[in-house]
Amino acid sequence: MIHPERLKVLNDKPLNKNGRYVLYWMQQSQRTVDNHALEYAAGEAAALGVPLIVWFGISAFPDANVRHYHFMFQGLRDVAVDLARRNIQFIVEAADPGSGAAAAGSGAALVVTDAGYLRIQREWRTRASEGLSCPLVQVESDVIVPVESVSEKEEYAAATIRKKIYRRALEFLKPFYTQKEVLQPGRTENGKIDIPSAGKGIKIKTFDDAAASLLLKELGVDASVEPVDWIRGGQIEARNRLGLFLKERLHLYDSLRNDPSREAQSDLSPFLHFGQISPLTICLRLLDHDAKSGRHPFSAAAAGVFRPEALSPGVQAYIEELVIRRELSANFCRYNPFYDSLKALPSWALETLAVHEKDDRKYTYTVKDLEEAKTHDPYWNAAAKQMYRFGKMHGYMRMYWGKKIIEWSKDTETAFSTMLYLNNKYFLDGRDINSFAGVAWCFGKHDRPWKEREIFGKIRYMNARGLERKFDIDKYVALFG
């Protein structure tokens, strides 16, 4: 059963009793496994006795390039194969997702979609809800606890949201049932149902490599950043990576996750960004791992509250990042309309940065300098080269990378825009709730005032000596520099 708080009706339109199908507009949750929206749509289609059609609209997403589309298309091929196995029709269309969904759903009894927290995702859903003549039901599937169930306002920091999430977590940490077969009455002779189109781009009913290439050409995608070859997109690879992490890295995660010279991280962030794996899948596998080791987070004495302290150190540390920090980011993007600008910062951060705006900078670099990794700092250059070549950067170095951009920019506005530009252009998980929160964190968001110093004021500072003191930074430079 899908928890009712995951459901939200986005308009007040009546059920279309003459609708020929139920449409699942897939957008954020690009998977067929542990996808609450897909399963809700399948259940509604079965109840109404009409086919289920999955529709995916693709447009030129701001700041995205061929690196991002390549990874996403690899994932959509997995989706296409699994939906075909379940006898569910899948259509990919080059169209504005919002108005395209409204057109695709014009012959539907009901349209279902998943939840996204970025401004553009919410705008798409608004356009679709206004353009449809049937209900649009949003099913939240990419967080453990639905954002609005946790809090009705923006939370100040992890400390203020942690208890609110754990208080509700057990209600939502439930194993998920996937319907193996979906009856599809009313199919045409060739097994396909024609649905209305937005009429502005190509419509693809068999998604393969040729279709992906055609879409890239149709959308005019920026090809200046090459795809990566160290990782493949998609739900199959995501689950393989999760299995590898549980087997070989989880026991190292608590003690070594902040060491960039060691392989202790999960590499699941790109998959979470594209919705190719559910955080529920990851959490349940983590809890199962601990249960097999004799630990269990659930206790009658806990009065139904999730108890992270009962977990092994590695699982506890990972859930802090996956659930608390990531869902704090979702809260931030959902409730703060300025999440991608300096206006999102707390007043103390804005004030202290303003006081130090005119401080002398020993080094200043242009965006071109930074894109070419031409700074005096070999540690920063190595981190940047990891990002440019692999579309990722170790989490600790990502913090250092951001702090140095503040130090080397002529002013705070330039630092923020530069950081956001590089983040969105090169990281596989750029333009993500975690990315926007991470950039803002470098400027004081979700943090506290520290000792005052030049340029940074009371914003947290990081330096090269800290890297040298904490781990073998020269090994990291040898790997990526």
N, C-alpha and C positions, 0 to 999 in steps of 0.2 A: 504493500500500500504506500502511495506517495503522501507524505505529510501535507495536510491542507495548507500549511503556512508557506509551502513552496509555490503555491498557485496564486496568481494575481490576474484578474480580468482587466484588460487595458482599455476596454471601451464598453458601451452599454447597448451594443447591437444585439438583436435577437438571433437565435439559432436559425440558420437558413434551412428550412424543411425541404427545400427542393435541391439542396446541395448534393453534388454527385460524388464528393470525396471529402476526406479530412486532410488538410494540408499541415504538415510540420515544416515551418520555416526554420531550418537549421542555420544558426549563425555563430554564436559563441561556443556551443557544445558540439564540436566537430568530431563526433564519435558515435558508435552504436552500442558501446558497453557502458553500463552504469549511467545512462542518459535518461534522467527523469522526464524530460520533455518528450523525447521519442516514445517512451513507454506510455506516457499519459495519452499522447496522440493515438497510439496504436489501440489503447483501450477504448478511447472514444469512438474510433472508427469501427471497432468490432461491435460496440453497443448500438451504433447507428446503422450497422449493416452496409457500410460503404467502404471503398478502398482507402488506404492511407497512401499519400504521396509526400515524399520529402523533397523540398525545394531549397536550393542554396543560391543566393544572389551575390555576384561578385562585382565590385566596382573598384576604381582606383583609390585605394585607401591612403589617406594622408601620410606621407613620409615612408610608405612601404616601397620596397624594390624587389627585384627578381629573387634575391636571397630569401625574403620572407614568403613570396608566392610559391617558390619552389618547394619549400618545406611544407607549406599548407596544402599544396596540390598532392604531394606524396601522401598526406593524411587523407585527403578526399578520395584518393584511389582505394585506400583501405575501406572507407565508408561505402563506396560504390560496390565493392565486392561483397561486403557483409550484408548490405541491404538486398542485393540481388539474391543472396543465399536465403534470405528471409522472405523473398517474394514481394519486396517493397520497391515501388518505382522511385527512382532518384533522378532529379533534374537539376542541372547546374546552368545558370543563365548569367550572361554579362548584363547586369542591370543594377540600378540603385537598389540596395537591399530593401529599403522601406517602401518605396512606390512599387518596386517589382513584386514584393510580397503581396501588396494589395491587389495587383493585377492577377497574380497567380492564384490568389485566394478568392477571386470574384465568383468562381463557380463552386466554392466550398461550403459545406455545412458549418464548418468551424475551422479556425486557423489557430495553431499552437506554435509558440516560439520559446526560446530559452532566454536567459537574462544576461545582459551586459551592463557594465557600470560606467563606461566611458561616455562622454557627451555625445559623440557621433552615434554610438549604439543606441542610446536613449532616443535620439532624434529619429533614427530609423524606425524604432518601434512606435513613436508618436505618429509618423507619417502613415505607417501601415494601419494603425488603429483607426485613424481618421478616414482612410481611404476604403476600408473594408465595409461591407454591408452585413457581415456576420461577426460573432464574437472573436476577439483575439485574446487568447489565454497565455500568459507568460508563466513558465515553469522554471524555477531557479534550481540549477543543477551544478554550478561550478564553485560553490562554497559548501562547507559543512552545515553551518547554521545560516538560514536566509538573512541577508543584511538588515532588513527592516525588522526582523524578529529579534535581532541582537540589540539594536538601538534605533531610536527615532531621530538621532542627531549625530553630528560629527563628534567622534571621540578624540580626546586630547592626545592619548598615547597608548601603548600596549598595556600599561598598568591599569588603565581605566576600562579597557574592553575585555581583558582576559577573563575576569570572573563572570562577566555577562555571557561570554561564549561558553565557558565550561558549565555554567548553570543550565544551559539548554542543550549541550552537545549530545547527551545520551539519547535524546528524542530523535535525533537525526542520524546518529551513527548506526544505521540499520543495514543489514545485508540487502542487496537489491535483486529483485526478480526481473529477469529479462524474458519476454515472450519469445519462444523459439520460432513459432510459426504465426504469421499474420494472414488471415483469410482476406482475399481480395476479390470480392464479388463485383460483377459489372465491368470486368476488363473487356477491352476490345479484342478482336481476333489476334492481333499481334502482341497482345499482352500489355499494351500501353494505353494510357488515357491522355488525350490532348487537353491541356489546360491553357487558359489565356496567358498572354505574354505582355510584358511591358512594352514590347515593340521597339526597343532601342539597341538590342544587341543579339548575339547568337545564343541559341538555346541548345544545350548538350544533354542527350539522353543516355549516352554511354561514355562515362568519364574514364579516359585512359591517357597515355602519354601524348598522343596526337591532339586530344581535346585540350590538354593543359597548354601545349604550345600555341594552339589556336587562340586560347583565351589571353595568354600573355601578349600576343600580337594585337588582339582586339582592344585590350585595355591600354596599350602603349606603356607598359611597365618599364620603369627605370632599370636599365641593365648594367649600371655602373658598379654595382656591388655584386660580386659573384656568389653563387650558392656555395654552401659548405659541403664537404664530402666525408667528414668524420662522424656524422650522425644523419640518420634518415628520419623524416617525419612520419607520423601516423601512430594509430593506437596499438598496432602490433609491436613496433619498436619501443613504444612507451612502456608497455608491460614487460618487455624483455629487459629494458634498462632498470625498471623497478626490481625485477628479480635479481639482477646482477648486484644492485645496491644492497638488497637485503642479505645476499649471500656473502659478498666480499667487502662491503664498505660500511655497513651500518655499525659494526662493532668499533669502527674508528671514528665515527661521526662526532661523538661528544668531545673527544680530545683533540681531533685533528681537522675539524671542518674549517677552521680559520687559517690553516697552513696552506698557502698556495702552491707549495712545492710538493704536496702530497695529494693523492687521488682519494679523497674522502667524501666528496659531494655526490649527489645523486644524478645530476645532469637532467633533471625532469622539468626544469623551468620552461624550456621552449614548448614542451608538450602541454603543460598547464596553460601557457599563454594562448595556444590555439585550441584549447579545449579537447585535446586528443587523449587525455586521461583525466579521470575525475579525482578530485581530492578525496572523495569517499573511498574510491578504490584503494588509494595509497594508504589512507588511515586504517582501513579494515585489514589490509595486509600487514601493516605495522603491528596492530593489536594482536593479530593472529600469530605473528612471529614471537611476541612476548608471551602469549598464552602457551605456546608450545615449549617455552623455556620455564614454565611454572609461574609466570607473573600474570596478573590480570588487573586492569584498571577499574573494574566495577566491584563495588562492595555495598552490601546492604547498609553498613554503618555510614556510608557516604550520602544517604538520603537522596539517591538518584542524581548526584552531582558527579561529573567526570573528575577523576582523580589522577592527574598527570604524575604526581609524586610516586604513584605505584608502578610506573613504567620504568623500563631499563633506561640508563642515561642516554643512549643513542636515540631511542624512540622518543623520549621526552624532549630532547633537543630538536629533533626533526619536526615533531608536531608543533612545537613553539613557532618554528619558521613557517610551516605549511598552513597551519590553522590560525594562530594568533596574529602573526605578522602579516600574512597574506590577507586575512579577512579584515585587519585594520586598514590595509591598502584599499580594499573594496569599499569599506566604510568612508574612507577619505574621498575616493573618486565619486561615490554616490552622493555625498552630502556637501562637498565643497565644490562650488561651481568654478573655482579658480585653480583647480588641482594642477594645471600645467602652466602656472605663472607664479611670480613672486607674491602675488596677492594672497596665496594660500598659506603663507608663513604666519606664525604667531607674532603678535605685536613686539614682543621682546627681541625677536630675531631681526625683524625689519628695522627696529630702532638701533640696535647695536651695529648692524651692517651699515646703516646710514652714517653713523658717527665715524666709522673708519673708511668711508668711501674714498677719501682723498689720500689715504696712506700710501707711502711709496712702495712700489713693487720692485723687488730686485730683478725679477724676470717677468717679461710679458711675452705671450705667444699669440700668433694669429690662429684662426681656425685651420688654415692651410698647414701651419707648423705642426699643429696637433694631429691633423689627419695623416701627416707624413711621419709622425712619431719623432720629430726633430726637436727634442728638448734636452736640457743638460742632465736630466735625471734618468739613468738607465733602468730604474725600477718602473717608473711611469711608462717609459717607452716600451718595455717588455709587456706591460699590461695592455697598452694600446694595440700592440702588434697581435696579441692574443685575440683581442676583440675584432680587429680588422680581418684576420685570417680565419678565425673559427666562429665568429658570431657569438662569443661568450667571453666571460672574464670571471676569474675566481671572485667570490663574493667579498672577501676582505680587500682584495686589490681594487674592486669596484668602488669601495668607499674611499680608498686612498686616491684613486684616479679622479674622483669627483672633487675631493678636497683640494687637490693641486690645481685643478682648473679654476677654482675660486681664487687661489693664491696668485695665479699667473694671468688673470684677466684684468683688463683696465678698470672694470667696475662690476658691480654685482649683476646688473641686467645682462651684460655681455657674458658673464660666467654662466648664468642660468640658461640663456638661449643657446650657448655653445654646447653645454652639457646635454641639453635636451636634443639638440640636433644630432650629435654624435651617438647618443643613446638610441634614438629612434632609427637612425640610418643603418647602424652596423650590428646591433645586438639582435639575435633571433627573437628574444623576448622583449624587444623594444615596443613602445606604444602600449604598454601593459599596465595594469593597476599597480603592480609591484614596482615597475620602472618609474612611473610618475611619483609614487611615494618615496622611492629611493633617491631620486633627484632632489625632491623637496627636503628629504632628511639631511642631505649634505649642507643645506642652508638653515637647519635648525628645527624642521618639522618633526614632530613626534620625539623630540629630544628636550634637553634642559639647558639652561645657561651653564657655561664652564668658565674657567679662569680667563680673564680678558687679555687679549694680545693684539698685535698689529694685524690689519686687514680683516681678520676674522671677528674681532671684537669678542663676544662671549659665545660664539659658535664653536662647536667642537673642532679641534685641530688635530691633524695627523702629520707625522714627519717620517723621513727615511730611517732615522735611528730606531723608531718603533718597529719597523719592519725587520731591521737587522737584529734587534734584541729578541724578537719573538720566534723567528724561524729562519731557515736557510734561504734567504732571499736571492743569493747568488745562484742557487740551483734553479730557482724560478726564472731568472734572467737567462740562464743557459738553455732552458727549455723553449722560451718564447722570444728572447731578445735578439 
